[in-house]
Amino acid sequence: TLSQILLPTLASYRLQDLSAYFNIEHDHPHTADSDAKATAKLLLILLRQIQTLPRTTLEQIISVNPSLPQDTMQVFLDADERNRHQAHTPKLADQLR
């Protein structure tokens, strides 16, 4: 679901295809250990991408409030909260001037 939201133009969202797209090593598709490792690496990549989304994009995703499985929406809410906090927290270099 995260990959569909973040990469809406991809032709396929199968783990094997997403692994190839992100150059994730996935030598033995459909085996538990290979699938688990590839899924973990993919999740980390997608979470990093969410952290770099502009605030307006996060707000739009949240306002649309799509029906998402489990705690998927919470990922976007947490990213938005961090984004808001960072916007109000001066950078150390700015504080030292």
Residue pairs with C-beta under 8 A, 6 or more apart in sequence:
1 68
1 69
1 72
2 43
2 46
2 47
2 50
2 72
2 75
3 10
3 13
3 18
3 42
3 46
4 10
4 13
5 61
5 66
6 46
6 49
6 50
7 21
10 17
10 18
10 21
11 17
12 18
15 26
15 29
15 35
15 38
15 39
15 42
16 26
16 29
18 24
18 42
19 25
19 26
19 38
19 41
19 42
20 26
22 41
22 42
22 45
24 38
24 41
24 42
24 45
25 37
25 38
25 41
26 34
26 35
26 37
26 38
27 34
28 34
29 35
47 75
50 58
50 75
50 76
50 79
51 79
51 82
53 61
53 79
53 83
55 80
55 83
55 84
55 87
58 76
58 79
58 80
58 83
59 80
61 76
62 73
62 76
62 77
62 80
65 73
66 73
